[in-house]
């Protein structure tokens, strides 16, 4: 999830939910998500699809119930669109 201001919540689900806040930034002209754990993930965007940490993700209208719950526990500094 990301806000217009670049605040992010990297929320992944597989066998459990992992949610890590971060911030989008430009590093050497590359869009990069910097997490609060100081992990760096380059972001490649093509329309409503992004390549991120070896994954291809599509834009959705709303987060899953599990990721919405993680967002409720740790809200982003700026609102989602």
PDB file of N, CA, C and O in Angstrom:
ATOM      1  N   UNK A   1       0.845  -1.158   0.000  1.00  0.00           N
ATOM      2  CA  UNK A   1       0.000   0.000   0.000  1.00  0.00           C
ATOM      3  C   UNK A   1       0.894   1.225   0.000  1.00  0.00           C
ATOM      4  O   UNK A   1       1.959   1.226   0.618  1.00  0.00           O
ATOM      5  N   UNK A   2       0.459   2.268  -0.694  1.00  0.00           N
ATOM      6  CA  UNK A   2       1.222   3.516  -0.652  1.00  0.00           C
ATOM      7  C   UNK A   2       0.286   4.709  -0.766  1.00  0.00           C
ATOM      8  O   UNK A   2      -0.754   4.649  -1.422  1.00  0.00           O
ATOM      9  N   UNK A   3       0.680   5.786  -0.116  1.00  0.00           N
ATOM     10  CA  UNK A   3      -0.088   7.022  -0.167  1.00  0.00           C
ATOM     11  C   UNK A   3       0.496   7.919  -1.249  1.00  0.00           C
ATOM     12  O   UNK A   3       1.580   7.651  -1.766  1.00  0.00           O
ATOM     13  N   UNK A   4      -0.219   8.980  -1.590  1.00  0.00           N
ATOM     14  CA  UNK A   4       0.289   9.929  -2.581  1.00  0.00           C
ATOM     15  C   UNK A   4       1.580  10.578  -2.107  1.00  0.00           C
ATOM     16  O   UNK A   4       2.401  10.989  -2.927  1.00  0.00           O
ATOM     17  N   UNK A   5       1.771  10.677  -0.790  1.00  0.00           N
ATOM     18  CA  UNK A   5       2.969  11.281  -0.220  1.00  0.00           C
ATOM     19  C   UNK A   5       4.142  10.309  -0.161  1.00  0.00           C
ATOM     20  O   UNK A   5       5.249  10.699   0.209  1.00  0.00           O
ATOM     21  N   UNK A   6       3.907   9.033  -0.526  1.00  0.00           N
ATOM     22  CA  UNK A   6       4.985   8.052  -0.576  1.00  0.00           C
ATOM     23  C   UNK A   6       5.134   7.188   0.658  1.00  0.00           C
ATOM     24  O   UNK A   6       6.066   6.386   0.726  1.00  0.00           O
ATOM     25  N   UNK A   7       4.243   7.320   1.645  1.00  0.00           N
ATOM     26  CA  UNK A   7       4.286   6.424   2.799  1.00  0.00           C
ATOM     27  C   UNK A   7       3.797   5.053   2.351  1.00  0.00           C
ATOM     28  O   UNK A   7       2.832   4.949   1.594  1.00  0.00           O
ATOM     29  N   UNK A   8       4.464   4.002   2.819  1.00  0.00           N
ATOM     30  CA  UNK A   8       4.140   2.654   2.353  1.00  0.00           C
ATOM     31  C   UNK A   8       3.898   1.697   3.511  1.00  0.00           C
ATOM     32  O   UNK A   8       4.382   1.906   4.624  1.00  0.00           O
ATOM     33  N   UNK A   9       3.145   0.650   3.229  1.00  0.00           N
ATOM     34  CA  UNK A   9       3.020  -0.492   4.121  1.00  0.00           C
ATOM     35  C   UNK A   9       3.196  -1.720   3.244  1.00  0.00           C
ATOM     36  O   UNK A   9       2.316  -2.068   2.456  1.00  0.00           O
ATOM     37  N   UNK A  10       4.344  -2.374   3.390  1.00  0.00           N
ATOM     38  CA  UNK A  10       4.635  -3.605   2.659  1.00  0.00           C
ATOM     39  C   UNK A  10       3.933  -4.715   3.422  1.00  0.00           C
ATOM     40  O   UNK A  10       4.430  -5.172   4.452  1.00  0.00           O
ATOM     41  N   UNK A  11       2.790  -5.149   2.929  1.00  0.00           N
ATOM     42  CA  UNK A  11       1.992  -6.171   3.603  1.00  0.00           C
ATOM     43  C   UNK A  11       1.952  -7.407   2.715  1.00  0.00           C
ATOM     44  O   UNK A  11       1.394  -7.383   1.619  1.00  0.00           O
ATOM     45  N   UNK A  12       2.550  -8.483   3.203  1.00  0.00           N
ATOM     46  CA  UNK A  12       2.618  -9.732   2.435  1.00  0.00           C
ATOM     47  C   UNK A  12       1.902 -10.836   3.193  1.00  0.00           C
ATOM     48  O   UNK A  12       1.975 -10.917   4.419  1.00  0.00           O
ATOM     49  N   UNK A  13       1.222 -11.671   2.458  1.00  0.00           N
ATOM     50  CA  UNK A  13       0.532 -12.808   3.052  1.00  0.00           C
ATOM     51  C   UNK A  13       0.951 -14.083   2.345  1.00  0.00           C
ATOM     52  O   UNK A  13       0.970 -14.151   1.116  1.00  0.00           O
ATOM     53  N   UNK A  14       1.275 -15.055   3.108  1.00  0.00           N
ATOM     54  CA  UNK A  14       1.480 -16.393   2.583  1.00  0.00           C
ATOM     55  C   UNK A  14       0.952 -17.320   3.653  1.00  0.00           C
ATOM     56  O   UNK A  14      -0.234 -17.651   3.647  1.00  0.00           O
ATOM     57  N   UNK A  15       1.797 -17.746   4.568  1.00  0.00           N
ATOM     58  CA  UNK A  15       1.310 -18.547   5.681  1.00  0.00           C
ATOM     59  C   UNK A  15       1.005 -17.668   6.892  1.00  0.00           C
ATOM     60  O   UNK A  15       0.355 -18.103   7.844  1.00  0.00           O
ATOM     61  N   UNK A  16       1.484 -16.430   6.840  1.00  0.00           N
ATOM     62  CA  UNK A  16       1.207 -15.451   7.885  1.00  0.00           C
ATOM     63  C   UNK A  16       1.287 -14.070   7.255  1.00  0.00           C
ATOM     64  O   UNK A  16       1.684 -13.934   6.098  1.00  0.00           O
ATOM     65  N   UNK A  17       0.914 -13.054   8.007  1.00  0.00           N
ATOM     66  CA  UNK A  17       0.954 -11.682   7.499  1.00  0.00           C
ATOM     67  C   UNK A  17       2.218 -11.002   8.010  1.00  0.00           C
ATOM     68  O   UNK A  17       2.517 -11.045   9.203  1.00  0.00           O
ATOM     69  N   UNK A  18       2.949 -10.380   7.108  1.00  0.00           N
ATOM     70  CA  UNK A  18       4.111  -9.570   7.460  1.00  0.00           C
ATOM     71  C   UNK A  18       3.820  -8.165   6.951  1.00  0.00           C
ATOM     72  O   UNK A  18       3.578  -7.976   5.759  1.00  0.00           O
ATOM     73  N   UNK A  19       3.840  -7.179   7.842  1.00  0.00           N
ATOM     74  CA  UNK A  19       3.543  -5.798   7.461  1.00  0.00           C
ATOM     75  C   UNK A  19       4.656  -4.890   7.971  1.00  0.00           C
ATOM     76  O   UNK A  19       4.908  -4.822   9.174  1.00  0.00           O
ATOM     77  N   UNK A  20       5.327  -4.188   7.045  1.00  0.00           N
ATOM     78  CA  UNK A  20       6.455  -3.329   7.399  1.00  0.00           C
ATOM     79  C   UNK A  20       6.255  -1.948   6.782  1.00  0.00           C
ATOM     80  O   UNK A  20       6.185  -1.833   5.558  1.00  0.00           O
ATOM     81  N   UNK A  21       6.161  -0.886   7.605  1.00  0.00           N
ATOM     82  CA  UNK A  21       6.030   0.470   7.068  1.00  0.00           C
ATOM     83  C   UNK A  21       7.317   0.925   6.389  1.00  0.00           C
ATOM     84  O   UNK A  21       8.399   0.411   6.672  1.00  0.00           O
ATOM     85  N   UNK A  22       7.180   1.898   5.489  1.00  0.00           N
ATOM     86  CA  UNK A  22       8.344   2.445   4.804  1.00  0.00           C
ATOM     87  C   UNK A  22       8.008   3.742   4.104  1.00  0.00           C
ATOM     88  O   UNK A  22       6.974   4.358   4.361  1.00  0.00           O
ATOM     89  N   UNK A  23       8.909   4.151   3.204  1.00  0.00           N
ATOM     90  CA  UNK A  23       8.730   5.402   2.466  1.00  0.00           C
ATOM     91  C   UNK A  23       9.339   5.233   1.084  1.00  0.00           C
ATOM     92  O   UNK A  23      10.454   4.728   0.944  1.00  0.00           O
ATOM     93  N   UNK A  24       8.591   5.664   0.046  1.00  0.00           N
ATOM     94  CA  UNK A  24       9.125   5.656  -1.312  1.00  0.00           C
ATOM     95  C   UNK A  24      10.073   6.833  -1.477  1.00  0.00           C
ATOM     96  O   UNK A  24       9.794   7.932  -0.998  1.00  0.00           O
ATOM     97  N   UNK A  25      11.188   6.606  -2.152  1.00  0.00           N
ATOM     98  CA  UNK A  25      12.162   7.662  -2.393  1.00  0.00           C
ATOM     99  C   UNK A  25      12.875   7.397  -3.707  1.00  0.00           C
ATOM    100  O   UNK A  25      12.896   6.263  -4.187  1.00  0.00           O
ATOM    101  N   UNK A  26      13.453   8.423  -4.286  1.00  0.00           N
ATOM    102  CA  UNK A  26      14.280   8.260  -5.480  1.00  0.00           C
ATOM    103  C   UNK A  26      15.733   8.125  -5.050  1.00  0.00           C
ATOM    104  O   UNK A  26      16.261   8.985  -4.344  1.00  0.00           O
ATOM    105  N   UNK A  27      16.372   7.053  -5.472  1.00  0.00           N
ATOM    106  CA  UNK A  27      17.788   6.828  -5.194  1.00  0.00           C
ATOM    107  C   UNK A  27      18.471   6.591  -6.527  1.00  0.00           C
ATOM    108  O   UNK A  27      18.212   5.588  -7.191  1.00  0.00           O
ATOM    109  N   UNK A  28      19.341   7.509  -6.920  1.00  0.00           N
ATOM    110  CA  UNK A  28      20.024   7.416  -8.215  1.00  0.00           C
ATOM    111  C   UNK A  28      19.010   7.239  -9.340  1.00  0.00           C
ATOM    112  O   UNK A  28      19.204   6.405 -10.225  1.00  0.00           O
ATOM    113  N   UNK A  29      17.936   8.014  -9.310  1.00  0.00           N
ATOM    114  CA  UNK A  29      16.866   7.993 -10.311  1.00  0.00           C
ATOM    115  C   UNK A  29      16.048   6.704 -10.317  1.00  0.00           C
ATOM    116  O   UNK A  29      15.253   6.495 -11.234  1.00  0.00           O
ATOM    117  N   UNK A  30      16.219   5.834  -9.319  1.00  0.00           N
ATOM    118  CA  UNK A  30      15.422   4.612  -9.203  1.00  0.00           C
ATOM    119  C   UNK A  30      14.431   4.768  -8.059  1.00  0.00           C
ATOM    120  O   UNK A  30      14.809   5.189  -6.966  1.00  0.00           O
ATOM    121  N   UNK A  31      13.155   4.430  -8.303  1.00  0.00           N
ATOM    122  CA  UNK A  31      12.151   4.459  -7.251  1.00  0.00           C
ATOM    123  C   UNK A  31      12.423   3.297  -6.305  1.00  0.00           C
ATOM    124  O   UNK A  31      12.489   2.143  -6.728  1.00  0.00           O
ATOM    125  N   UNK A  32      12.581   3.611  -5.021  1.00  0.00           N
ATOM    126  CA  UNK A  32      12.972   2.617  -4.029  1.00  0.00           C
ATOM    127  C   UNK A  32      12.099   2.750  -2.795  1.00  0.00           C
ATOM    128  O   UNK A  32      11.823   3.862  -2.345  1.00  0.00           O
ATOM    129  N   UNK A  33      11.660   1.615  -2.238  1.00  0.00           N
ATOM    130  CA  UNK A  33      10.957   1.618  -0.962  1.00  0.00           C
ATOM    131  C   UNK A  33      11.987   1.361   0.130  1.00  0.00           C
ATOM    132  O   UNK A  33      12.677   0.341   0.112  1.00  0.00           O
ATOM    133  N   UNK A  34      12.090   2.288   1.081  1.00  0.00           N
ATOM    134  CA  UNK A  34      12.991   2.147   2.222  1.00  0.00           C
ATOM    135  C   UNK A  34      12.112   1.824   3.427  1.00  0.00           C
ATOM    136  O   UNK A  34      11.303   2.652   3.845  1.00  0.00           O
ATOM    137  N   UNK A  35      12.268   0.622   3.987  1.00  0.00           N
ATOM    138  CA  UNK A  35      11.422   0.219   5.109  1.00  0.00           C
ATOM    139  C   UNK A  35      11.999   0.727   6.426  1.00  0.00           C
ATOM    140  O   UNK A  35      13.153   1.152   6.487  1.00  0.00           O
ATOM    141  N   UNK A  36      11.177   0.677   7.484  1.00  0.00           N
ATOM    142  CA  UNK A  36      11.656   1.080   8.804  1.00  0.00           C
ATOM    143  C   UNK A  36      12.762   0.146   9.296  1.00  0.00           C
ATOM    144  O   UNK A  36      13.503   0.496  10.214  1.00  0.00           O
ATOM    145  N   UNK A  37      12.877  -1.023   8.702  1.00  0.00           N
ATOM    146  CA  UNK A  37      13.970  -1.946   9.023  1.00  0.00           C
ATOM    147  C   UNK A  37      15.238  -1.600   8.239  1.00  0.00           C
ATOM    148  O   UNK A  37      16.250  -2.295   8.332  1.00  0.00           O
ATOM    149  N   UNK A  38      15.163  -0.505   7.461  1.00  0.00           N
ATOM    150  CA  UNK A  38      16.254  -0.028   6.603  1.00  0.00           C
ATOM    151  C   UNK A  38      16.583  -0.999   5.469  1.00  0.00           C
ATOM    152  O   UNK A  38      17.720  -1.077   5.003  1.00  0.00           O
ATOM    153  N   UNK A  39      15.564  -1.733   5.042  1.00  0.00           N
ATOM    154  CA  UNK A  39      15.703  -2.582   3.862  1.00  0.00           C
ATOM    155  C   UNK A  39      15.357  -1.736   2.646  1.00  0.00           C
ATOM    156  O   UNK A  39      14.458  -0.898   2.703  1.00  0.00           O
ATOM    157  N   UNK A  40      16.067  -1.954   1.550  1.00  0.00           N
ATOM    158  CA  UNK A  40      15.845  -1.208   0.313  1.00  0.00           C
ATOM    159  C   UNK A  40      15.297  -2.145  -0.745  1.00  0.00           C
ATOM    160  O   UNK A  40      15.866  -3.204  -1.009  1.00  0.00           O
ATOM    161  N   UNK A  41      14.173  -1.742  -1.354  1.00  0.00           N
ATOM    162  CA  UNK A  41      13.564  -2.533  -2.414  1.00  0.00           C
ATOM    163  C   UNK A  41      13.292  -1.630  -3.606  1.00  0.00           C
ATOM    164  O   UNK A  41      12.516  -0.679  -3.508  1.00  0.00           O
ATOM    165  N   UNK A  42      13.932  -1.927  -4.734  1.00  0.00           N
ATOM    166  CA  UNK A  42      13.674  -1.157  -5.951  1.00  0.00           C
ATOM    167  C   UNK A  42      12.270  -1.478  -6.451  1.00  0.00           C
ATOM    168  O   UNK A  42      11.827  -2.625  -6.401  1.00  0.00           O
ATOM    169  N   UNK A  43      11.573  -0.446  -6.933  1.00  0.00           N
ATOM    170  CA  UNK A  43      10.204  -0.585  -7.418  1.00  0.00           C
ATOM    171  C   UNK A  43      10.176  -0.230  -8.896  1.00  0.00           C
ATOM    172  O   UNK A  43      10.585   0.865  -9.280  1.00  0.00           O
ATOM    173  N   UNK A  44       9.699  -1.142  -9.721  1.00  0.00           N
ATOM    174  CA  UNK A  44       9.508  -0.898 -11.156  1.00  0.00           C
ATOM    175  C   UNK A  44       8.012  -0.853 -11.410  1.00  0.00           C
ATOM    176  O   UNK A  44       7.304  -1.805 -11.080  1.00  0.00           O
ATOM    177  N   UNK A  45       7.517   0.233 -11.990  1.00  0.00           N
ATOM    178  CA  UNK A  45       6.076   0.378 -12.213  1.00  0.00           C
ATOM    179  C   UNK A  45       5.764   0.417 -13.694  1.00  0.00           C
ATOM    180  O   UNK A  45       6.456   1.072 -14.473  1.00  0.00           O
ATOM    181  N   UNK A  46       4.702  -0.301 -14.077  1.00  0.00           N
ATOM    182  CA  UNK A  46       4.188  -0.273 -15.442  1.00  0.00           C
ATOM    183  C   UNK A  46       2.665  -0.254 -15.347  1.00  0.00           C
ATOM    184  O   UNK A  46       2.035  -1.301 -15.197  1.00  0.00           O
ATOM    185  N   UNK A  47       2.075   0.939 -15.436  1.00  0.00           N
ATOM    186  CA  UNK A  47       0.622   1.061 -15.289  1.00  0.00           C
ATOM    187  C   UNK A  47       0.190   0.682 -13.890  1.00  0.00           C
ATOM    188  O   UNK A  47       0.647   1.281 -12.917  1.00  0.00           O
ATOM    189  N   UNK A  48      -0.690  -0.311 -13.775  1.00  0.00           N
ATOM    190  CA  UNK A  48      -1.190  -0.769 -12.476  1.00  0.00           C
ATOM    191  C   UNK A  48      -0.430  -1.977 -11.945  1.00  0.00           C
ATOM    192  O   UNK A  48      -0.896  -2.645 -11.022  1.00  0.00           O
ATOM    193  N   UNK A  49       0.739  -2.264 -12.520  1.00  0.00           N
ATOM    194  CA  UNK A  49       1.551  -3.401 -12.104  1.00  0.00           C
ATOM    195  C   UNK A  49       2.903  -2.901 -11.610  1.00  0.00           C
ATOM    196  O   UNK A  49       3.493  -2.000 -12.207  1.00  0.00           O
ATOM    197  N   UNK A  50       3.395  -3.490 -10.510  1.00  0.00           N
ATOM    198  CA  UNK A  50       4.743  -3.171 -10.055  1.00  0.00           C
ATOM    199  C   UNK A  50       5.536  -4.457  -9.870  1.00  0.00           C
ATOM    200  O   UNK A  50       4.989  -5.512  -9.549  1.00  0.00           O
ATOM    201  N   UNK A  51       6.834  -4.337 -10.083  1.00  0.00           N
ATOM    202  CA  UNK A  51       7.794  -5.397  -9.769  1.00  0.00           C
ATOM    203  C   UNK A  51       8.473  -4.953  -8.480  1.00  0.00           C
ATOM    204  O   UNK A  51       8.985  -3.837  -8.397  1.00  0.00           O
ATOM    205  N   UNK A  52       8.479  -5.832  -7.470  1.00  0.00           N
ATOM    206  CA  UNK A  52       8.951  -5.448  -6.150  1.00  0.00           C
ATOM    207  C   UNK A  52       9.489  -6.681  -5.442  1.00  0.00           C
ATOM    208  O   UNK A  52       8.746  -7.639  -5.226  1.00  0.00           O
ATOM    209  N   UNK A  53      10.757  -6.676  -5.080  1.00  0.00           N
ATOM    210  CA  UNK A  53      11.374  -7.773  -4.327  1.00  0.00           C
ATOM    211  C   UNK A  53      11.118  -9.134  -4.978  1.00  0.00           C
ATOM    212  O   UNK A  53      10.810 -10.110  -4.295  1.00  0.00           O
ATOM    213  N   UNK A  54      11.250  -9.188  -6.306  1.00  0.00           N
ATOM    214  CA  UNK A  54      11.077 -10.440  -7.029  1.00  0.00           C
ATOM    215  C   UNK A  54       9.635 -10.844  -7.265  1.00  0.00           C
ATOM    216  O   UNK A  54       9.367 -11.935  -7.768  1.00  0.00           O
ATOM    217  N   UNK A  55       8.699  -9.967  -6.902  1.00  0.00           N
ATOM    218  CA  UNK A  55       7.275 -10.276  -7.071  1.00  0.00           C
ATOM    219  C   UNK A  55       6.656  -9.318  -8.076  1.00  0.00           C
ATOM    220  O   UNK A  55       7.106  -8.182  -8.222  1.00  0.00           O
ATOM    221  N   UNK A  56       5.626  -9.780  -8.767  1.00  0.00           N
ATOM    222  CA  UNK A  56       4.826  -8.927  -9.643  1.00  0.00           C
ATOM    223  C   UNK A  56       3.478  -8.748  -8.968  1.00  0.00           C
ATOM    224  O   UNK A  56       2.791  -9.721  -8.655  1.00  0.00           O
ATOM    225  N   UNK A  57       3.101  -7.478  -8.744  1.00  0.00           N
ATOM    226  CA  UNK A  57       1.851  -7.205  -8.035  1.00  0.00           C
ATOM    227  C   UNK A  57       0.961  -6.292  -8.854  1.00  0.00           C
ATOM    228  O   UNK A  57       1.438  -5.403  -9.560  1.00  0.00           O
ATOM    229  N   UNK A  58      -0.342  -6.522  -8.753  1.00  0.00           N
ATOM    230  CA  UNK A  58      -1.348  -5.721  -9.455  1.00  0.00           C
ATOM    231  C   UNK A  58      -2.077  -4.831  -8.458  1.00  0.00           C
ATOM    232  O   UNK A  58      -2.285  -5.210  -7.305  1.00  0.00           O
ATOM    233  N   UNK A  59      -2.459  -3.655  -8.913  1.00  0.00           N
ATOM    234  CA  UNK A  59      -3.240  -2.735  -8.080  1.00  0.00           C
ATOM    235  C   UNK A  59      -4.612  -3.350  -7.791  1.00  0.00           C
ATOM    236  O   UNK A  59      -5.241  -3.937  -8.671  1.00  0.00           O
ATOM    237  N   UNK A  60      -5.059  -3.204  -6.546  1.00  0.00           N
ATOM    238  CA  UNK A  60      -6.379  -3.683  -6.145  1.00  0.00           C
ATOM    239  C   UNK A  60      -7.167  -2.523  -5.540  1.00  0.00           C
ATOM    240  O   UNK A  60      -6.590  -1.506  -5.153  1.00  0.00           O
ATOM    241  N   UNK A  61      -8.480  -2.681  -5.463  1.00  0.00           N
ATOM    242  CA  UNK A  61      -9.330  -1.624  -4.917  1.00  0.00           C
ATOM    243  C   UNK A  61      -9.186  -1.470  -3.411  1.00  0.00           C
ATOM    244  O   UNK A  61      -9.304  -0.365  -2.882  1.00  0.00           O
ATOM    245  N   UNK A  62      -8.931  -2.579  -2.718  1.00  0.00           N
ATOM    246  CA  UNK A  62      -8.796  -2.514  -1.267  1.00  0.00           C
ATOM    247  C   UNK A  62      -7.895  -3.647  -0.793  1.00  0.00           C
ATOM    248  O   UNK A  62      -7.765  -4.666  -1.470  1.00  0.00           O
ATOM    249  N   UNK A  63      -7.271  -3.468   0.375  1.00  0.00           N
ATOM    250  CA  UNK A  63      -6.400  -4.523   0.901  1.00  0.00           C
ATOM    251  C   UNK A  63      -7.215  -5.712   1.404  1.00  0.00           C
ATOM    252  O   UNK A  63      -8.422  -5.607   1.623  1.00  0.00           O
ATOM    253  N   UNK A  64      -6.544  -6.825   1.580  1.00  0.00           N
ATOM    254  CA  UNK A  64      -7.199  -7.988   2.186  1.00  0.00           C
ATOM    255  C   UNK A  64      -7.585  -7.642   3.622  1.00  0.00           C
ATOM    256  O   UNK A  64      -7.091  -6.663   4.181  1.00  0.00           O
ATOM    257  N   UNK A  65      -8.452  -8.430   4.206  1.00  0.00           N
ATOM    258  CA  UNK A  65      -8.875  -8.191   5.593  1.00  0.00           C
ATOM    259  C   UNK A  65      -7.674  -8.226   6.537  1.00  0.00           C
ATOM    260  O   UNK A  65      -7.596  -7.433   7.476  1.00  0.00           O
ATOM    261  N   UNK A  66      -6.740  -9.143   6.290  1.00  0.00           N
ATOM    262  CA  UNK A  66      -5.569  -9.277   7.156  1.00  0.00           C
ATOM    263  C   UNK A  66      -4.654  -8.053   7.059  1.00  0.00           C
ATOM    264  O   UNK A  66      -4.148  -7.573   8.073  1.00  0.00           O
ATOM    265  N   UNK A  67      -4.444  -7.552   5.843  1.00  0.00           N
ATOM    266  CA  UNK A  67      -3.594  -6.368   5.673  1.00  0.00           C
ATOM    267  C   UNK A  67      -4.309  -5.114   6.178  1.00  0.00           C
ATOM    268  O   UNK A  67      -3.659  -4.206   6.695  1.00  0.00           O
ATOM    269  N   UNK A  68      -5.633  -5.050   6.037  1.00  0.00           N
ATOM    270  CA  UNK A  68      -6.396  -3.927   6.592  1.00  0.00           C
ATOM    271  C   UNK A  68      -6.267  -3.914   8.116  1.00  0.00           C
ATOM    272  O   UNK A  68      -6.158  -2.847   8.719  1.00  0.00           O
ATOM    273  N   UNK A  69      -6.279  -5.096   8.741  1.00  0.00           N
ATOM    274  CA  UNK A  69      -6.106  -5.186  10.195  1.00  0.00           C
ATOM    275  C   UNK A  69      -4.711  -4.717  10.599  1.00  0.00           C
ATOM    276  O   UNK A  69      -4.559  -4.033  11.612  1.00  0.00           O
ATOM    277  N   UNK A  70      -3.689  -5.078   9.817  1.00  0.00           N
ATOM    278  CA  UNK A  70      -2.321  -4.621  10.100  1.00  0.00           C
ATOM    279  C   UNK A  70      -2.239  -3.104   9.975  1.00  0.00           C
ATOM    280  O   UNK A  70      -1.556  -2.455  10.767  1.00  0.00           O
ATOM    281  N   UNK A  71      -2.922  -2.536   8.994  1.00  0.00           N
ATOM    282  CA  UNK A  71      -2.940  -1.086   8.804  1.00  0.00           C
ATOM    283  C   UNK A  71      -3.655  -0.397   9.966  1.00  0.00           C
ATOM    284  O   UNK A  71      -3.245   0.684  10.390  1.00  0.00           O
ATOM    285  N   UNK A  72      -4.718  -1.011  10.482  1.00  0.00           N
ATOM    286  CA  UNK A  72      -5.421  -0.453  11.646  1.00  0.00           C
ATOM    287  C   UNK A  72      -4.511  -0.411  12.871  1.00  0.00           C
ATOM    288  O   UNK A  72      -4.574   0.528  13.665  1.00  0.00           O
ATOM    289  N   UNK A  73      -3.659  -1.440  13.021  1.00  0.00           N
ATOM    290  CA  UNK A  73      -2.748  -1.503  14.173  1.00  0.00           C
ATOM    291  C   UNK A  73      -1.612  -0.494  14.052  1.00  0.00           C
ATOM    292  O   UNK A  73      -1.139   0.032  15.060  1.00  0.00           O
ATOM    293  N   UNK A  74      -1.174  -0.221  12.828  1.00  0.00           N
ATOM    294  CA  UNK A  74      -0.052   0.698  12.592  1.00  0.00           C
ATOM    295  C   UNK A  74      -0.395   1.600  11.411  1.00  0.00           C
ATOM    296  O   UNK A  74       0.090   1.372  10.303  1.00  0.00           O
ATOM    297  N   UNK A  75      -1.231   2.630  11.633  1.00  0.00           N
ATOM    298  CA  UNK A  75      -1.647   3.500  10.526  1.00  0.00           C
ATOM    299  C   UNK A  75      -0.467   4.235   9.897  1.00  0.00           C
ATOM    300  O   UNK A  75       0.523   4.537  10.563  1.00  0.00           O
ATOM    301  N   UNK A  76      -0.593   4.512   8.613  1.00  0.00           N
ATOM    302  CA  UNK A  76       0.427   5.286   7.912  1.00  0.00           C
ATOM    303  C   UNK A  76       0.313   6.758   8.318  1.00  0.00           C
ATOM    304  O   UNK A  76      -0.766   7.208   8.704  1.00  0.00           O
ATOM    305  N   UNK A  77       1.426   7.518   8.233  1.00  0.00           N
ATOM    306  CA  UNK A  77       1.389   8.935   8.606  1.00  0.00           C
ATOM    307  C   UNK A  77       0.439   9.770   7.749  1.00  0.00           C
ATOM    308  O   UNK A  77      -0.087  10.783   8.212  1.00  0.00           O
ATOM    309  N   UNK A  78       0.215   9.349   6.495  1.00  0.00           N
ATOM    310  CA  UNK A  78      -0.684  10.073   5.598  1.00  0.00           C
ATOM    311  C   UNK A  78      -1.755   9.112   5.097  1.00  0.00           C
ATOM    312  O   UNK A  78      -1.510   7.908   5.025  1.00  0.00           O
ATOM    313  N   UNK A  79      -2.948   9.623   4.747  1.00  0.00           N
ATOM    314  CA  UNK A  79      -4.064   8.739   4.377  1.00  0.00           C
ATOM    315  C   UNK A  79      -3.889   8.078   3.014  1.00  0.00           C
ATOM    316  O   UNK A  79      -3.251   8.622   2.113  1.00  0.00           O
ATOM    317  N   UNK A  80      -4.470   6.898   2.893  1.00  0.00           N
ATOM    318  CA  UNK A  80      -4.511   6.210   1.600  1.00  0.00           C
ATOM    319  C   UNK A  80      -5.495   6.931   0.688  1.00  0.00           C
ATOM    320  O   UNK A  80      -6.441   7.557   1.165  1.00  0.00           O
ATOM    321  N   UNK A  81      -5.271   6.843  -0.640  1.00  0.00           N
ATOM    322  CA  UNK A  81      -6.202   7.506  -1.574  1.00  0.00           C
ATOM    323  C   UNK A  81      -7.583   6.875  -1.547  1.00  0.00           C
ATOM    324  O   UNK A  81      -8.477   7.313  -2.271  1.00  0.00           O
TER     325      UNK A  81
END
